[in-house]
C-alpha cells in the first residue's frame, strides 16, 4: 500500500456530487488513499497530466483488472508498442478525416430522424428519446454492429461499465456483464463474414482487414461500446441541460459568438463524462514524498483535474467563453481518447445545432426533476423538456 494519507469517503454522497470532496483533496491532500475505492487517487491536474505519460511507472497494463478479466485485453489496457499497433490499426475508422468525410453525414441523418420522430409532441425526456438512441445508432455504424438494436447497444454498454467498476464483487453485476459480452460476441460473429468479404470503415471492418487477432478484435469492440455509448449520450444531454440552465450562454452559442464546440468542450471540462482513469503502479516510485509499491491501484481523477483552480478561474462555474485548452476531459499522453474526434462531431457538429435549430423555444419542464449522478462516469440521468 502507498504511504499516501488515508481519506474516507461517503460513497453515496460522492456519487451524487464528487466535487466538494475533490476540491478539499486538491487543497489538503492531492494524493490520497481512499479505502472505499481500494485505490490511491490523484486529484491535481498537473500531477495527472505528467504521471499519465509515465507509462513505465503508471501502467495501463492491468492483467488482473476487471476490464481484462471481463472484456478481454484491449488497447486501453496495453502500453508502448502493443498499444500503438492496435491504435494504428483502428486509425482509418476514427481519424479526423474519416469522421469529417464519412461519419458526420451518417450522424446527421440519425439526429434528423430522431428529431422528426419527436414530431409535434411538444415534450420529451431528452435522454431517453434522443441522446441515448442517437449515441447508440452512431456507435452501431462506427463499430460495424449494425445488426443490433440501439437498446442492446446501450444496455450492453451499461452492463460492462457496471462490471468493470464492480470492485465490491456483486455477482449479479458480474452476471449482467458476462451476458452483455456474450451478446456482443454473437453480434460480432454474425457480422464477420460480410465484413471479411467487403471491408468497410467500421472498427470491425478495419480490424479484420488489418489481420488483427480475433481475441483483440473482440476486446476492442467491447472497449468501444463500453466507453463510446455513455460519453456522447451524457455529453449531449448534459450540454443541453447546461445551456438551458444558463440562458445567457445559450444566447452566445445561438448567435455564433461562441461555437457549439466551445459549449461542448466547456461542458466536458465542467462535468467530465469520464471522470476517472485507472492505472497500475509498475515499479517502486516516489512522488510528493509518497512512496508507491508495484501493483498498487491508482485512479487519475479527470473530473478533479478539470476543476483545478490553478488552471481554471471560477472552476465550478459553467462558462462557454472559457479557454479550455488545459482540460483533460479526453485524457492526455499516449492514451488520449481515440474516439475524441467522433465524439466531438456527434455532440458539437451534429446534436447540439440540430436540437436547438429544430426545437423552437426548447425549455426544461421542471428543472428540479433533473437528476445527475456518478463519479467515474458522470452524467444527466433524465432531461424532461418541452418546446414550441
C-alpha positions in Angstrom: 0.0 0.0 0.0 1.2 3.5 -0.7 2.2 5.9 2.1 -0.5 8.4 0.9 -2.7 9.8 3.7 -5.9 7.8 4.1 -9.1 9.7 3.4 -12.5 8.1 3.9 -15.3 9.0 1.5 -19.1 8.7 1.9 -19.7 6.8 -1.4 -23.4 7.7 -1.9 -22.6 11.4 -1.4 -19.6 11.1 -3.6 -21.7 9.5 -6.4 -24.3 12.3 -6.0 -21.7 15.1 -6.1 -18.0 14.3 -6.0 -16.8 17.9 -6.5 -16.8 19.1 -2.9 -14.6 16.2 -1.8 -12.3 16.5 -4.8 -11.9 20.3 -4.1 -11.0 19.6 -0.5 -8.5 16.9 -1.5 -6.8 19.3 -4.1 -6.3 21.8 -1.3 -5.3 19.5 1.5 -4.3 16.0 0.3 -3.8 16.0 -3.5 -2.8 12.3 -3.4 -4.8 10.2 -1.1 -5.6 6.6 -0.4 -9.4 6.1 -0.4 -10.2 2.7 1.2 -13.8 2.8 -0.1 -12.3 2.7 -3.6 -9.4 0.5 -2.8 -7.1 2.9 -4.7 -4.8 5.9 -4.3 -6.4 8.8 -6.2 -4.6 11.7 -7.8 -6.6 15.0 -7.9 -4.2 17.7 -9.0 -4.3 18.5 -12.7 -0.5 18.8 -13.2 0.3 15.6 -11.3 -2.2 13.7 -13.5 -1.0 15.4 -16.7 2.6 14.4 -16.0 2.0 11.0 -14.5 -0.4 9.7 -17.2 2.5 10.0 -19.6 4.9 8.0 -17.4 3.7 4.6 -18.6 6.8 2.9 -17.2 5.6 3.8 -13.8 1.8 4.2 -14.1 0.9 1.4 -16.4 -2.4 0.8 -18.2 -1.5 -2.9 -18.4 -3.5 -4.4 -15.6 -3.6 -8.2 -16.1 -5.8 -8.9 -13.1 -8.0 -5.9 -13.7 -11.8 -6.2 -14.1 -11.7 -4.8 -17.6 -9.2 -7.5 -18.7 -10.9 -10.4 -17.0 -14.5 -9.4 -18.1 -13.9 -7.9 -21.5 -10.6 -9.2 -22.8 -7.2 -7.5 -23.2 -8.0 -4.3 -25.3 -5.7 -1.5 -26.4 -6.7 0.7 -23.4 -5.0 -1.9 -21.2 -1.8 -2.0 -23.2 1.2 0.2 -23.2 4.0 1.1 -25.6 4.3 -0.8 -28.9 1.4 -3.1 -28.2 -0.9 -0.2 -27.6 0.3 1.8 -30.6 0.0 -1.2 -33.0 -3.7 -1.6 -32.2 -4.3 2.2 -32.2 -2.7 2.4 -35.6 -4.9 -0.4 -36.9 -8.1 1.4 -35.9 -7.0 4.9 -37.1 -8.7 4.6 -40.5 -12.0 4.4 -38.7 -11.6 7.3 -36.2 -9.2 9.7 -38.0 -10.3 13.3 -38.2 -10.6 13.0 -42.0 -12.8 9.9 -41.8 -15.0 11.5 -39.2 -15.4 14.6 -41.3 -15.9 12.9 -44.7 -17.7 9.7 -43.8 -19.3 9.5 -40.3 -20.6 13.1 -39.8 -23.2 12.7 -42.6 -24.4 9.4 -41.0 -24.6 11.0 -37.6 -26.6 13.9 -39.0 -29.1 11.5 -40.6 -29.6 9.8 -37.3 -30.1 13.1 -35.5 -32.7 14.4 -38.0 -34.6 11.1 -38.0 -34.8 11.1 -34.2 -35.8 14.8 -34.0 -38.5 14.1 -36.7 -39.8 11.2 -34.6 -40.4 13.6 -31.7 -42.8 15.4 -34.1 -45.3 17.8 -32.8 -45.5 16.1 -29.3 -44.1 19.3 -27.8 -42.4 17.5 -25.0 -39.9 14.6 -24.4 -37.5 13.1 -22.0 -34.4 14.0 -24.0 -32.0 11.4 -22.6 -34.4 8.5 -23.4 -35.9 9.9 -26.6 -32.8 11.5 -28.2 -29.4 11.3 -26.5 -29.5 7.6 -25.8 -30.7 6.3 -29.2 -28.6 8.9 -31.1 -25.4 7.8 -29.4 -26.2 4.2 -29.9 -27.2 4.4 -33.5 -24.0 6.3 -34.3 -22.0 3.7 -32.4 -23.6 0.9 -34.3 -22.3 2.4 -37.5 -18.8 3.1 -36.1 -18.3 -0.4 -34.6 -19.9 -2.2 -37.5 -22.5 -3.9 -35.3 -25.5 -2.7 -37.4 -27.2 -6.0 -36.7 -28.2 -5.0 -33.1 -30.8 -2.6 -31.7 -29.9 0.7 -30.1 -31.4 -0.6 -26.8 -29.0 -3.5 -26.9 -26.1 -1.2 -27.5 -27.0 1.0 -24.6 -27.8 -1.9 -22.2 -24.6 -3.8 -23.1 -22.5 -0.7 -22.6 -24.0 0.0 -19.2 -23.6 -3.6 -18.1 -19.9 -3.5 -19.0 -19.4 -0.2 -17.3 -21.0 -1.6 -14.1 -18.9 -4.7 -14.4 -15.6 -3.0 -14.7 -16.4 -0.8 -11.7 -17.7 -3.8 -9.6 -14.9 -3.6 -7.0 -17.4 -4.9 -4.4 -17.7 -8.2 -6.4 -21.5 -8.2 -6.7 -22.3 -11.5 -8.5 -25.4 -10.0 -10.1 -23.4 -7.2 -11.7 -20.8 -9.6 -12.9 -23.5 -11.9 -14.4 -25.1 -8.9 -16.4 -21.6 -8.0 -17.7 -21.0 -11.6 -18.9 -24.4 -11.6 -20.6 -23.5 -8.4 -22.4 -20.1 -9.6 -23.6 -21.7 -12.9 -24.8 -24.2 -10.8 -26.8 -21.5 -8.7 -28.3 -19.5 -11.8 -29.3 -22.6 -13.2 -31.0 -23.2 -10.0 -32.9 -19.5 -9.8 -34.0 -19.7 -13.4 -35.2 -22.8 -12.6 -37.3 -21.1 -9.7 -39.0 -17.6 -11.2 -39.7 -18.5 -13.0 -43.0 -19.9 -9.9 -44.6 -17.1 -7.6 -43.4 -14.4 -10.1 -44.3 -15.8 -10.2 -47.9 -16.3 -6.5 -48.2 -14.4 -4.5 -45.5 -15.8 -1.0 -44.7 -14.6 1.8 -42.5 -16.2 0.5 -39.3 -13.9 -0.6 -36.4 -14.8 -4.3 -37.1 -14.1 -3.8 -40.8 -10.7 -2.2 -40.5 -9.5 -4.5 -37.7 -10.4 -7.6 -39.7 -8.7 -6.1 -42.8 -5.6 -5.4 -40.7 -5.4 -9.1 -39.7 -5.8 -8.4 -36.0 -6.1 -11.4 -33.8 -9.8 -12.2 -33.2 -9.5 -12.0 -29.4 -8.1 -8.5 -29.7 -10.8 -7.6 -32.2 -13.5 -8.7 -29.7 -11.8 -6.9 -26.8 -11.5 -3.6 -28.7 -15.1 -3.7 -29.9 -16.2 -4.2 -26.3 -13.9 -1.3 -25.3 -15.5 1.0 -27.9 -19.0 0.0 -26.7 -18.2 0.4 -23.0 -17.0 4.0 -23.4 -18.4 5.1 -26.8 -22.0 4.9 -25.8 -22.2 6.7 -22.4 -19.9 9.6 -23.1 -21.6 11.1 -26.2 -25.1 10.2 -24.6 -24.2 12.0 -21.4 -22.4 14.9 -23.2 -25.4 15.6 -25.5 -27.9 15.6 -22.7 -25.6 17.4 -20.3 -24.6 20.2 -22.6 -28.3 20.8 -23.5 -29.1 20.9 -19.7 -26.1 23.3 -19.0 -27.2 25.7 -21.8 -30.9 25.6 -20.8 -29.9 26.5 -17.2 -27.6 29.2 -18.4 -29.7 31.1 -21.0 -27.2 33.9 -21.4 -24.6 31.4 -22.6 -27.1 29.7 -24.8 -27.7 33.1 -26.5 -23.9 33.3 -27.1 -24.0 29.9 -28.9 -27.2 30.6 -30.8 -25.8 34.0 -32.1 -22.5 32.4 -33.1 -20.5 34.5 -30.6 -19.1 31.2 -29.4 -19.3 27.8 -31.2 -21.3 24.8 -30.3 -17.8 23.1 -30.0 -16.8 25.6 -27.3 -20.0 24.9 -25.4 -19.3 21.1 -25.6 -15.7 21.5 -24.6 -16.7 23.6 -21.6 -19.3 21.1 -20.5 -16.8 18.2 -20.8 -14.5 20.2 -18.5 -17.2 21.2 -16.1 -19.0 17.9 -15.7 -16.4 15.4 -17.0 -18.4 12.5 -18.5 -15.4 10.2 -17.9 -14.2 11.3 -14.5 -11.5 8.7 -13.8 -8.9 6.5 -15.4 -7.3 3.6 -13.6 -3.6 2.7 -13.6 -1.3 0.1 -12.1 2.0 1.0 -10.4 4.6 -0.9 -12.4 7.7 -0.3 -10.2 8.6 1.4 -6.9 8.1 5.1 -7.2 8.0 8.2 -5.0 6.1 11.4 -5.8 5.3 14.3 -3.4 7.1 12.4 -0.7 4.6 9.5 -1.1 6.0 6.0 -1.8 4.4 3.5 -4.1 4.9 -0.2 -4.5 4.3 -2.3 -7.6 0.8 -3.4 -8.4 -0.9 -0.7 -6.4 -4.1 0.7 -8.0 -4.1 4.3 -9.0 -7.1 6.4 -10.1 -6.4 9.6 -12.1 -9.4 11.8 -11.4 -10.0 13.7 -14.6 -13.1 15.3 -13.1 -11.0 16.8 -10.4 -8.2 17.9 -12.8 -10.7 19.8 -14.9 -11.8 21.9 -11.9 -8.2 22.6 -10.7 -8.3 26.2 -9.5 -4.6 26.6 -10.5 -5.7 26.4 -14.2 -9.4 27.4 -14.3 -10.7 30.5 -12.6 -14.2 30.1 -11.1 -13.7 26.4 -11.9 -17.1 25.4 -10.5 -18.9 27.7 -13.0 -20.1 26.8 -16.5 -18.6 29.4 -18.8 -18.7 28.8 -22.6 -16.2 31.7 -23.2 -13.6 30.0 -21.1 -10.2 28.8 -22.5 -10.5 25.0 -22.1 -7.1 24.2 -23.6 -5.9 22.8 -20.2 -8.8 20.5 -19.9 -8.0 16.8 -20.0 -11.6 15.5 -20.5 -10.3 13.1 -23.1 -7.1 12.2 -21.2 -3.5 13.0 -22.1 -0.5 11.3 -23.5 -0.5 8.0 -25.4 -3.9 7.0 -24.0 -5.7 10.2 -25.3 -9.2 9.0 -26.2 -9.1 7.5 -29.7 -12.8 8.4 -30.2 -12.4 12.1 -29.3 -12.9 13.3 -32.9 -16.0 11.2 -33.4 -17.4 12.3 -30.1 -16.9 16.0 -30.9 -18.6 15.5 -34.2 -21.6 13.7 -32.7 -22.1 16.3 -30.0 -20.9 19.6 -31.3 -21.2 19.4 -35.0 -24.4 17.4 -35.1 -26.5 17.0 -32.0 -26.4 20.5 -30.4 -27.1 22.6 -33.6 -29.8 20.1 -34.7 -31.6 20.1 -31.3 -31.6 23.8 -30.9 -32.3 24.5 -34.5 -35.3 22.2 -34.7 -36.9 22.5 -31.3 -38.1 26.1 -31.0 -38.3 27.6 -27.5 -36.7 24.5 -26.0 -37.0 24.6 -22.2 -36.9 22.4 -19.1 -40.4 21.5 -18.0 -39.2 21.2 -14.3 -35.5 21.9 -13.6 -35.9 20.3 -10.1 -36.7 17.0 -11.7 -33.4 16.7 -13.5 -31.0 14.2 -11.8 -27.3 14.0 -12.2 -25.0 11.2 -10.8 -21.7 9.4 -11.0 -18.1 10.0 -10.3 -16.2 7.6 -12.6 -18.8 8.2 -15.3 -21.0 11.2 -14.6 -24.0 12.5 -16.5 -27.5 13.8 -16.6 -29.8 10.8 -15.9 -33.0 12.4 -17.2 -34.0 15.6 -19.0 -37.7 16.4 -19.3 -38.1 19.2 -21.9 -40.8 21.0 -23.8 -40.7 23.2 -26.9 -43.0 25.2 -29.2 
